[in-house]
Amino acid sequence: MLNITSANTNDDLQAICEQMQPEAWGKDNEMTSYRPDKLKKYLESENTLLLLAKDGEKIVGAVLCYILPHPAGEDTLYVHEFDTHPDYRRQGIGTKMIHELQKIAKEKGLSEAWLATETDNIAANSFYKSLYPTETEPSVTYAYKIK
């Protein structure tokens, strides 16, 4: 039975991290390795959220988000990572996670949730478009290495 919950510091963070490893999700997956100490620190912030979709005790989906406060008052939810285990894709889990995110964002009074993905990630783009978002203008992303 599928269950979607928000992770918190009272959870077994070691067990969560053991399941959130690239080798557990397949070599072609872009899953990021999670570390218990970093996950604990992440979950201690009031502006973070980790949703987990579970089939029993097995993590089959994850959404890592940040609430981005803005001094103008229009706080938003930024989805940093979104993934469904390869064995569980195309079963509605991603849609359920997005709907749960929307519910949480509404409860927190956020004005919108947003995410980005690579233009060549056809599966992700197809999935996200199927949920009828407001598509933004094409943009360029810059990253600066901190030295």
TORTI-751872 format. One line per field, with one value per atom (N, C-alpha, C): residue in one letter; atom name; x, y, z. Coordinates in Angstrom, 3 decimals. Layout:
residuo	c(A,...)
atomo	c(CA,...)
u	c(X,...)
v	c(Y,...)
w	c(Z,...)
***
This chain:
residuo	c(M,M,M,L,L,L,N,N,N,I,I,I,T,T,T,S,S,S,A,A,A,N,N,N,T,T,T,N,N,N,D,D,D,D,D,D,L,L,L,Q,Q,Q,A,A,A,I,I,I,C,C,C,E,E,E,Q,Q,Q,M,M,M,Q,Q,Q,P,P,P,E,E,E,A,A,A,W,W,W,G,G,G,K,K,K,D,D,D,N,N,N,E,E,E,M,M,M,T,T,T,S,S,S,Y,Y,Y,R,R,R,P,P,P,D,D,D,K,K,K,L,L,L,K,K,K,K,K,K,Y,Y,Y,L,L,L,E,E,E,S,S,S,E,E,E,N,N,N,T,T,T,L,L,L,L,L,L,L,L,L,L,L,L,A,A,A,K,K,K,D,D,D,G,G,G,E,E,E,K,K,K,I,I,I,V,V,V,G,G,G,A,A,A,V,V,V,L,L,L,C,C,C,Y,Y,Y,I,I,I,L,L,L,P,P,P,H,H,H,P,P,P,A,A,A,G,G,G,E,E,E,D,D,D,T,T,T,L,L,L,Y,Y,Y,V,V,V,H,H,H,E,E,E,F,F,F,D,D,D,T,T,T,H,H,H,P,P,P,D,D,D,Y,Y,Y,R,R,R,R,R,R,Q,Q,Q,G,G,G,I,I,I,G,G,G,T,T,T,K,K,K,M,M,M,I,I,I,H,H,H,E,E,E,L,L,L,Q,Q,Q,K,K,K,I,I,I,A,A,A,K,K,K,E,E,E,K,K,K,G,G,G,L,L,L,S,S,S,E,E,E,A,A,A,W,W,W,L,L,L,A,A,A,T,T,T,E,E,E,T,T,T,D,D,D,N,N,N,I,I,I,A,A,A,A,A,A,N,N,N,S,S,S,F,F,F,Y,Y,Y,K,K,K,S,S,S,L,L,L,Y,Y,Y,P,P,P,T,T,T,E,E,E,T,T,T,E,E,E,P,P,P,S,S,S,V,V,V,T,T,T,Y,Y,Y,A,A,A,Y,Y,Y,K,K,K,I,I,I,K,K,K)
atomo	c(N,CA,C,N,CA,C,N,CA,C,N,CA,C,N,CA,C,N,CA,C,N,CA,C,N,CA,C,N,CA,C,N,CA,C,N,CA,C,N,CA,C,N,CA,C,N,CA,C,N,CA,C,N,CA,C,N,CA,C,N,CA,C,N,CA,C,N,CA,C,N,CA,C,N,CA,C,N,CA,C,N,CA,C,N,CA,C,N,CA,C,N,CA,C,N,CA,C,N,CA,C,N,CA,C,N,CA,C,N,CA,C,N,CA,C,N,CA,C,N,CA,C,N,CA,C,N,CA,C,N,CA,C,N,CA,C,N,CA,C,N,CA,C,N,CA,C,N,CA,C,N,CA,C,N,CA,C,N,CA,C,N,CA,C,N,CA,C,N,CA,C,N,CA,C,N,CA,C,N,CA,C,N,CA,C,N,CA,C,N,CA,C,N,CA,C,N,CA,C,N,CA,C,N,CA,C,N,CA,C,N,CA,C,N,CA,C,N,CA,C,N,CA,C,N,CA,C,N,CA,C,N,CA,C,N,CA,C,N,CA,C,N,CA,C,N,CA,C,N,CA,C,N,CA,C,N,CA,C,N,CA,C,N,CA,C,N,CA,C,N,CA,C,N,CA,C,N,CA,C,N,CA,C,N,CA,C,N,CA,C,N,CA,C,N,CA,C,N,CA,C,N,CA,C,N,CA,C,N,CA,C,N,CA,C,N,CA,C,N,CA,C,N,CA,C,N,CA,C,N,CA,C,N,CA,C,N,CA,C,N,CA,C,N,CA,C,N,CA,C,N,CA,C,N,CA,C,N,CA,C,N,CA,C,N,CA,C,N,CA,C,N,CA,C,N,CA,C,N,CA,C,N,CA,C,N,CA,C,N,CA,C,N,CA,C,N,CA,C,N,CA,C,N,CA,C,N,CA,C,N,CA,C,N,CA,C,N,CA,C,N,CA,C,N,CA,C,N,CA,C,N,CA,C,N,CA,C,N,CA,C,N,CA,C,N,CA,C,N,CA,C,N,CA,C,N,CA,C,N,CA,C,N,CA,C,N,CA,C,N,CA,C,N,CA,C,N,CA,C,N,CA,C,N,CA,C,N,CA,C,N,CA,C,N,CA,C,N,CA,C,N,CA,C,N,CA,C,N,CA,C,N,CA,C)
u	c(0.839,0.000,0.889,0.611,1.400,1.029,2.062,1.888,2.852,2.367,3.223,3.296,4.521,4.725,5.852,5.833,6.936,7.951,9.202,10.258,10.533,10.946,11.335,12.496,13.037,14.235,13.976,12.719,12.404,12.422,12.486,12.531,13.911,13.990,15.278,16.033,16.816,17.509,18.536,19.166,20.126,19.420,18.258,17.505,17.049,16.612,16.213,17.407,18.552,19.749,20.237,20.104,20.510,19.692,18.428,17.587,17.753,18.281,18.429,19.849,20.257,21.578,21.410,22.276,22.144,22.094,22.912,22.936,21.616,20.873,19.583,18.494,18.738,17.736,18.144,19.279,19.730,20.828,21.774,22.959,22.655,21.545,21.201,20.371,20.055,19.239,20.106,19.507,20.252,20.047,19.666,19.463,20.750,20.613,21.739,21.920,23.159,23.425,23.078,22.280,21.913,22.810,23.134,23.932,23.114,23.114,22.286,22.560,23.821,24.129,23.601,23.749,23.260,21.728,21.135,19.677,19.078,19.681,19.206,19.254,20.368,20.510,19.473,19.270,18.291,16.890,16.508,15.158,14.920,15.975,15.829,15.377,15.535,15.133,13.621,13.019,11.575,11.242,12.245,12.016,12.362,12.360,12.672,11.587,11.537,10.546,11.093,10.959,11.276,10.059,9.392,8.270,8.790,8.327,8.706,7.459,7.487,6.435,6.974,6.192,6.644,5.641,6.185,5.428,5.843,5.040,5.467,6.589,7.752,8.915,9.866,9.593,10.482,10.160,11.181,11.017,10.987,9.900,9.735,9.620,9.616,9.562,10.035,10.607,11.098,10.999,10.642,10.603,11.297,12.354,13.139,12.848,12.357,11.885,12.431,12.426,12.785,11.678,11.297,10.404,11.306,11.053,11.854,11.068,11.411,10.716,11.144,10.228,10.533,10.046,10.843,10.438,9.171,8.774,7.527,6.307,6.551,5.457,4.999,5.530,5.117,6.085,5.982,6.839,6.454,7.464,7.222,7.905,7.528,8.126,8.961,10.239,11.141,11.404,11.103,11.350,12.755,13.640,15.045,15.313,14.718,14.860,13.495,13.223,11.965,12.296,11.979,12.309,11.368,11.137,10.392,11.297,11.316,12.139,11.776,12.780,12.507,11.471,11.424,10.462,9.027,8.858,7.538,7.041,7.741,7.329,6.083,5.369,4.161,3.039,3.005,1.962,1.187,1.406,0.682,1.330,2.478,3.140,3.605,4.209,4.661,3.501,2.393,1.212,0.724,0.694,0.266,1.223,2.517,3.477,3.284,3.038,2.796,1.527,0.478,-0.761,-0.552,0.234,0.534,1.347,2.283,3.057,2.147,1.223,0.292,-0.544,-0.974,-1.765,-0.938,0.291,1.171,1.465,1.754,2.049,0.849,-0.342,-1.549,-1.702,-1.485,-1.581,-0.574,0.575,1.618,1.446,0.413,0.133,1.101,1.696,2.645,1.904,2.500,1.825,2.001,3.113,3.313,4.443,4.470,5.578,6.190,7.508,8.153,9.345,9.688,10.832,11.402,12.560,13.205,13.750,13.869,14.495,15.228,16.061,16.824,15.873,16.169,15.313,15.320,16.406,16.483,15.940,15.409,14.816,13.357,13.167,11.856,10.811,11.165,10.194,9.740,10.682,10.330,9.479,9.881,9.122,7.703,7.566,6.246,5.384,5.975,5.245,4.811,5.746,5.419,4.348,4.449,3.446,2.073,2.025,0.740,-0.060,0.595,-0.078,-0.508,-0.433,-0.907,-0.325,1.003,1.609,1.562,1.940,2.193,3.641,3.851,5.224,5.838,7.063,7.725,8.542,8.991,9.859,11.136,11.735,13.034,14.020,14.886,15.859,17.208,18.195,19.542,19.883,20.509,20.919,22.432,22.889,24.327,24.690,25.832,26.340,27.742,28.002,29.316,29.960,31.152,31.909,32.415,32.245,32.742,34.146,35.111,36.513,37.044)
v	c(-1.174,0.000,1.244,2.174,3.394,4.386,4.952,5.946,7.095,8.336,9.495,10.255,10.433,11.104,12.123,13.078,14.023,13.426,13.393,12.900,13.946,13.477,14.395,13.798,14.569,14.136,12.966,12.632,11.466,10.167,10.261,9.068,8.415,7.177,6.477,7.008,8.063,8.732,7.829,6.960,6.008,5.091,4.593,3.704,4.448,5.702,6.497,6.667,7.031,7.265,6.002,4.871,3.616,3.339,3.754,3.543,4.648,5.786,6.922,6.974,5.892,5.773,5.443,6.007,5.765,4.281,3.457,2.033,1.338,1.848,1.260,1.614,2.674,3.139,2.876,2.258,1.938,2.861,2.307,3.062,4.243,4.207,5.305,6.391,6.186,7.143,8.287,9.459,10.621,10.866,9.849,9.974,10.452,11.367,11.886,11.043,10.746,10.009,10.878,10.361,11.074,10.606,11.530,11.227,11.574,10.693,10.937,12.279,12.675,13.940,15.135,15.099,16.194,16.187,15.001,14.914,15.465,15.139,15.664,17.189,17.739,19.198,19.809,19.176,19.643,19.669,18.575,18.453,19.355,19.826,20.724,22.125,22.480,23.801,23.854,24.979,25.140,25.404,25.647,25.962,24.807,23.591,22.436,21.370,20.509,19.441,18.273,17.082,15.859,14.963,14.797,13.863,12.527,11.469,10.122,9.331,8.680,7.743,6.355,5.602,4.286,3.209,2.091,0.872,-0.040,-0.072,-0.737,0.095,-0.505,0.210,0.661,0.249,0.596,1.995,2.850,4.181,4.047,4.513,4.387,5.741,6.807,8.149,9.154,10.243,11.282,12.646,13.645,15.024,15.864,16.535,17.387,18.836,19.626,20.991,22.003,23.242,24.379,25.423,25.986,27.138,28.357,29.143,30.331,31.558,32.093,33.298,34.500,35.413,36.625,37.827,38.888,40.038,40.737,40.477,41.063,40.277,39.104,38.315,37.159,37.008,35.923,34.742,34.025,32.867,31.760,31.020,29.947,28.669,27.559,26.260,25.847,25.641,25.210,23.717,22.957,21.512,21.303,20.872,20.705,19.331,18.302,16.941,16.267,15.526,14.795,13.488,12.385,11.111,10.007,9.073,7.857,6.688,5.683,4.493,3.927,3.541,3.040,1.916,1.042,-0.068,0.387,1.650,2.142,3.296,3.587,4.701,4.332,5.381,5.266,4.516,4.693,4.089,5.146,6.427,7.498,8.008,7.469,7.880,9.332,9.706,11.084,12.071,11.727,12.589,12.737,11.644,11.711,12.570,12.492,13.313,14.789,15.118,16.515,17.039,16.231,16.661,16.880,16.020,16.202,17.477,17.744,18.990,20.210,20.162,21.278,21.494,20.410,20.498,21.143,20.696,21.248,22.718,23.039,24.432,25.331,24.858,25.639,25.846,24.785,24.895,25.899,26.026,26.946,28.354,28.553,29.870,30.276,29.305,29.611,29.951,30.826,31.302,30.376,29.640,28.709,27.749,26.660,25.708,25.656,25.535,25.501,24.554,24.113,23.226,23.433,22.881,22.941,21.557,21.274,20.027,20.296,19.381,19.529,19.418,20.169,20.149,18.790,18.035,16.730,15.578,15.873,14.837,14.675,13.920,13.779,13.218,12.190,11.580,12.577,13.291,14.265,15.391,15.915,17.003,16.560,15.364,14.841,14.715,14.186,14.044,15.403,16.336,17.642,18.359,18.289,18.942,18.301,17.019,16.328,16.848,17.586,18.129,19.582,20.071,21.387,22.551,22.645,23.787,25.029,26.148,27.340,27.233,27.090,26.950,28.341,28.480,29.774,29.930,31.123,31.395,30.574,30.173,29.505,30.417,29.799,30.581,29.884,30.572,30.031,29.923,28.848,28.659,28.791,29.532,29.716,29.123,28.507,27.979,28.541,28.963,29.501,28.610,28.128,27.357,28.296,27.936,28.733,28.234,29.127,28.729,29.215)
w	c(0.000,0.000,0.000,-0.867,-0.992,0.100,0.718,1.768,1.493,1.541,1.337,2.657,3.166,4.440,4.325,5.247,5.364,6.326,5.920,6.802,7.874,9.052,10.116,10.909,11.816,12.548,13.481,13.759,14.590,13.800,12.478,11.639,11.727,11.281,11.214,10.000,10.215,9.116,8.455,9.224,8.651,7.644,8.012,7.114,5.859,6.026,4.862,3.932,4.497,3.677,2.982,3.636,3.005,1.756,1.762,0.583,-0.464,-0.045,-0.949,-1.511,-2.106,-2.717,-4.196,-5.041,-6.493,-6.864,-6.217,-6.581,-6.240,-5.280,-4.929,-5.941,-6.732,-7.678,-9.126,-9.352,-10.704,-11.165,-11.925,-12.327,-13.240,-13.962,-14.862,-14.184,-12.933,-12.205,-11.685,-11.531,-11.055,-9.562,-8.824,-7.380,-6.718,-5.783,-5.016,-3.762,-3.385,-2.146,-0.947,-0.055,1.160,2.309,3.223,4.407,5.644,6.661,7.847,8.534,8.682,9.360,8.572,7.261,6.414,6.341,6.293,6.251,7.550,8.693,9.978,9.976,9.556,9.511,8.560,7.417,6.441,7.053,7.707,8.256,9.464,10.100,11.254,10.847,9.594,9.123,8.922,9.278,9.065,7.605,6.769,5.354,4.422,4.944,4.108,4.247,3.250,3.246,2.437,2.975,2.241,2.318,1.173,1.082,0.612,1.249,0.850,0.496,-0.655,-1.033,-0.687,0.077,0.516,0.124,-0.289,-0.513,0.632,1.685,2.920,3.526,3.713,4.251,3.149,1.910,0.796,0.269,0.219,-0.357,-1.873,-2.488,-3.934,-4.634,-3.840,-4.403,-3.378,-3.865,-2.963,-3.631,-2.832,-3.283,-2.212,-2.611,-1.721,-2.085,-1.117,-1.395,-0.394,-0.842,-0.005,-0.099,1.041,1.025,0.881,-0.155,-0.423,0.021,1.200,1.651,0.822,0.641,-0.122,0.675,0.736,1.536,1.039,-0.185,-0.698,-0.216,0.383,0.939,0.090,-1.111,-1.998,-1.860,-0.754,-0.549,-1.533,-1.996,-2.954,-2.488,-3.102,-2.813,-4.015,-3.796,-4.861,-4.705,-5.737,-5.752,-6.297,-5.421,-5.786,-6.410,-5.862,-6.412,-6.388,-7.451,-7.570,-8.260,-7.634,-8.273,-7.818,-8.712,-8.430,-8.792,-7.941,-8.192,-9.567,-10.363,-11.722,-11.787,-10.772,-10.776,-10.496,-10.095,-9.691,-10.555,-11.620,-12.473,-13.278,-13.694,-14.511,-13.781,-12.439,-11.615,-10.818,-11.139,-10.467,-9.191,-8.833,-7.587,-7.682,-8.796,-8.972,-8.879,-9.494,-9.452,-8.013,-7.264,-5.862,-5.047,-5.331,-4.595,-4.919,-6.187,-6.574,-5.888,-5.864,-5.217,-3.716,-3.085,-1.663,-1.441,-2.338,-2.257,-2.371,-3.305,-3.484,-2.226,-1.612,-0.379,0.738,0.913,1.950,1.670,0.419,0.048,0.359,0.065,0.346,1.850,2.638,4.095,4.650,4.018,4.468,3.891,3.082,2.512,1.407,0.724,-0.343,-1.626,-2.422,-3.625,-4.824,-4.878,-5.993,-5.650,-6.380,-6.311,-7.695,-7.748,-9.057,-9.035,-10.218,-10.397,-11.781,-11.992,-13.305,-13.625,-14.895,-15.320,-16.631,-17.000,-18.235,-19.434,-20.481,-21.668,-22.360,-22.211,-22.878,-22.021,-20.851,-20.002,-20.427,-21.478,-22.119,-21.168,-20.400,-19.484,-18.421,-17.825,-16.782,-17.365,-18.509,-19.122,-19.467,-19.977,-20.314,-19.054,-17.981,-16.725,-16.181,-16.076,-15.510,-16.339,-17.651,-18.509,-18.362,-18.033,-17.886,-16.701,-15.806,-14.621,-14.822,-16.043,-16.466,-15.660,-15.627,-14.937,-15.824,-15.246,-16.025,-16.460,-17.747,-18.232,-18.360,-17.863,-17.888,-19.165,-19.388,-20.532,-20.407,-21.520,-21.429,-20.700,-19.930,-19.175,-19.202,-18.724,-18.630,-17.154,-16.765,-15.391,-15.304,-14.318,-14.096,-12.746,-12.652,-11.393,-11.182,-9.976,-9.623,-8.581,-8.855,-7.885,-6.805,-5.568,-4.464,-4.139,-4.277,-4.094,-2.776)
***
